[in-house]
Amino acid sequence: MGHVHADRTGGEQEPLVEKAQRALIAMRFGDDVEALDALAPSSTGQLADTRAMMMLLFGECSSMVSTLGDGGSAPVKVQVFDEAGEEVSIDQADPPVRTAVRTLLAEVHGNTEAAEEQVEIALASAAPEEVASLAIQALRWTMRLSTECLERDLPVAPWIAAAFAD
């Protein structure tokens, strides 16, 4: 199993991290519906909870992309595919995928403000099913990137590693 790095989330995000962890476990077992249920925001802070969850997941994905890319010395390529499996440009992708890629790229390049703007735009203008698709995309990337890091014995956030422990 890969290394586990220090938890950067802080105590105030503990409930958010627990929700994300439950969602990753559901994804691990192929249950997208349960994963989305696990991410469901509290009734009082719906927009803020969803925004924070997206930023948590994309932040961790960014960290793992950097780790896999050896801190930037070995670039990681982001590819987007259509329903037929053909590679397409980011601009040709479905809106949730476009948002996910742009958010991840902004985070990877250290521009958290731009990443937050992408998430804000999606939350303000996307239909509920598109927001759900964005959440599923973030979970899938978190799952795939963490699996790759763990297989290569590279660091992964403790809460993510725990979601994949047997």
C-alpha positions as CSV (number, residue, x, y, z in Angstrom):
1,M,0.0,0.0,0.0
2,G,1.2,3.6,-0.7
3,H,2.4,6.1,1.7
4,V,-0.1,8.2,3.6
5,H,0.7,11.9,3.8
6,A,-0.4,14.3,6.5
7,D,-4.0,15.3,6.5
8,R,-4.3,18.8,5.2
9,T,-8.0,19.1,5.7
10,G,-8.1,20.3,9.3
11,G,-10.6,19.5,12.0
12,E,-13.2,21.9,10.9
13,Q,-13.6,19.9,7.7
14,E,-14.0,16.5,9.5
15,P,-17.7,16.1,8.7
16,L,-17.0,16.9,5.0
17,V,-14.1,14.5,4.9
18,E,-16.3,11.7,6.5
19,K,-19.0,12.3,3.8
20,A,-16.4,12.2,1.0
21,Q,-14.9,9.0,2.5
22,R,-18.3,7.3,2.6
23,A,-18.9,8.4,-1.0
24,L,-15.6,7.0,-2.1
25,I,-16.4,3.7,-0.4
26,A,-19.7,3.5,-2.2
27,M,-17.9,4.3,-5.5
28,R,-15.4,1.6,-4.8
29,F,-18.3,-0.9,-4.7
30,G,-19.9,0.5,-7.8
31,D,-22.8,2.3,-6.2
32,D,-23.1,5.8,-7.7
33,V,-26.5,6.4,-6.2
34,E,-25.2,5.6,-2.7
35,A,-22.1,7.8,-3.4
36,L,-24.3,10.8,-4.3
37,D,-26.5,10.1,-1.2
38,A,-23.3,10.2,0.9
39,L,-22.4,13.6,-0.6
40,A,-25.9,15.1,0.0
41,P,-25.5,18.5,1.6
42,S,-27.1,19.4,4.9
43,S,-30.5,21.1,4.5
44,T,-29.1,24.3,6.0
45,G,-25.9,24.7,4.0
46,Q,-26.7,23.1,0.6
47,L,-24.7,25.4,-1.7
48,A,-21.8,25.9,0.7
49,D,-21.6,22.1,1.5
50,T,-21.6,21.2,-2.2
51,R,-19.0,23.9,-3.0
52,A,-16.7,22.7,-0.2
53,M,-17.1,19.1,-1.2
54,M,-16.1,19.8,-4.8
55,M,-13.1,21.8,-3.7
56,L,-12.0,19.1,-1.2
57,L,-12.2,16.4,-3.9
58,F,-10.6,18.5,-6.7
59,G,-7.9,19.7,-4.3
60,E,-7.0,16.1,-3.4
61,C,-7.0,15.2,-7.1
62,S,-4.7,18.0,-7.8
63,S,-2.3,16.8,-5.1
64,M,-2.3,13.3,-6.5
65,V,-1.8,14.6,-10.1
66,S,1.2,16.5,-8.8
67,T,2.5,13.4,-7.0
68,L,2.0,11.2,-10.1
69,G,3.7,13.9,-12.2
70,D,6.7,13.9,-9.9
71,G,6.0,17.5,-8.7
72,G,5.7,18.7,-12.3
73,S,8.8,17.2,-13.8
74,A,6.8,14.4,-15.5
75,P,3.6,16.0,-16.8
76,V,0.3,14.1,-16.4
77,K,-1.9,14.3,-19.5
78,V,-5.6,15.0,-19.0
79,Q,-7.7,13.5,-21.8
80,V,-11.4,13.9,-22.4
81,F,-13.4,11.2,-24.3
82,D,-16.9,11.3,-25.7
83,E,-19.6,8.6,-25.4
84,A,-18.0,6.6,-28.3
85,G,-14.6,6.6,-26.6
86,E,-13.1,9.1,-29.0
87,E,-10.8,11.8,-27.6
88,V,-12.3,15.3,-27.8
89,S,-11.2,18.8,-26.8
90,I,-12.3,20.1,-23.5
91,D,-14.7,22.6,-25.2
92,Q,-16.5,19.6,-26.9
93,A,-17.1,17.8,-23.7
94,D,-20.4,17.7,-21.8
95,P,-20.7,20.7,-19.4
96,P,-20.0,18.7,-16.2
97,V,-16.9,17.2,-17.7
98,R,-15.7,20.6,-19.0
99,T,-16.2,22.0,-15.5
100,A,-14.4,19.1,-13.9
101,V,-11.4,19.4,-16.2
102,R,-11.1,23.1,-15.9
103,T,-11.5,22.9,-12.1
104,L,-8.8,20.3,-11.9
105,L,-6.4,22.1,-14.2
106,A,-6.8,25.3,-12.2
107,E,-6.1,23.5,-9.0
108,V,-3.1,21.7,-10.5
109,H,-1.7,25.0,-11.6
110,G,-2.2,26.5,-8.1
111,N,-5.1,28.7,-9.1
112,T,-7.6,27.8,-6.4
113,E,-9.6,31.0,-7.1
114,A,-10.2,30.0,-10.7
115,A,-11.1,26.5,-9.6
116,E,-13.6,27.9,-7.1
117,E,-15.0,30.1,-9.9
118,Q,-15.6,27.0,-12.1
119,V,-17.4,25.3,-9.3
120,E,-19.5,28.4,-8.5
121,I,-20.5,28.8,-12.1
122,A,-21.6,25.1,-12.2
123,L,-23.6,25.4,-9.0
124,A,-25.3,28.6,-10.0
125,S,-26.3,27.5,-13.6
126,A,-26.2,23.8,-13.9
127,A,-29.2,21.5,-13.6
128,P,-29.3,19.2,-10.6
129,E,-28.3,16.2,-12.8
130,E,-25.3,18.1,-14.1
131,V,-24.2,18.9,-10.5
132,A,-24.6,15.2,-9.7
133,S,-22.5,14.4,-12.8
134,L,-19.8,16.8,-11.7
135,A,-19.7,15.1,-8.2
136,I,-19.5,11.7,-9.7
137,Q,-16.6,12.8,-12.0
138,A,-14.7,14.2,-9.0
139,L,-15.2,11.0,-7.1
140,R,-14.2,8.8,-10.0
141,W,-11.0,10.9,-10.5
142,T,-10.3,10.7,-6.8
143,M,-10.7,7.0,-6.9
144,R,-8.6,6.4,-10.0
145,L,-5.8,8.8,-9.0
146,S,-5.6,7.4,-5.5
147,T,-5.5,3.8,-6.8
148,E,-2.7,4.7,-9.1
149,C,-0.8,6.5,-6.3
150,L,-1.3,3.5,-3.9
151,E,-0.2,1.0,-6.5
152,R,3.0,3.1,-7.1
153,D,3.6,3.4,-3.3
154,L,3.1,7.2,-3.5
155,P,1.5,9.4,-0.8
156,V,-2.3,9.7,-0.5
157,A,-4.4,11.6,2.1
158,P,-5.2,9.3,5.0
159,W,-8.9,9.6,4.7
160,I,-8.7,8.5,1.0
161,A,-6.3,5.6,1.7
162,A,-8.7,4.4,4.5
163,A,-11.6,4.3,1.9
164,F,-9.6,1.8,-0.1
165,A,-8.2,-0.3,2.8
166,D,-9.5,-3.9,2.8
